[in-house]
């Protein structure tokens, strides 16, 4: 019985170490991308909170060009910062706090 318990403890410890190493590798592999995403999100938030005079919405194409990302990445980051698209016009965005849904 003691051998069974020791074996179970060994398997449990091995599983924990294996999962920890997988998580740590993923953390290191995605660290640079997360840092880049954080910089892009800060820029997007600033752009949406400070639109050009006379404009309430920003074009996705412009936002993507400014932050140096493709449309899919820019859209994902916009959603993450709390922005939303326009119901009537395609590919224009504003902060939900400025343009809440009715």
Buried (B, 14 or more C-beta within 10 A) or exposed (E): EEEEEEEEEEEEEEEEEEEEEEEEEEEEEEEEEEEBBEEBBEBBBEBBEEBEEEEEBBBBEBBBEBBEBEEEBBBBBBEEBEBBBEEEEEBBBBBBEEBEEE
